[in-house]
Amino acid sequence: MQGFTKKGNATAHNNKNKQTQRVKSDCMNRILRLAKTTKPAILSTKAVALVSFIILILNA
């Protein structure tokens, strides 16, 4: 029954959360990079980032 301890489960859960955060930040960086390369107004860049971030949160 090893691996079914509370500590083990908590560690696995924390690792999953870290992985999810990493994926989210990676997506955000990619979106921001795209927004920068297209060189729109600063305001629209922020709007795109905000909308995409909300979508990411809803999908998680």
Helices and strands as residue ranges (DSSP letters): H 6-38, H 42-59
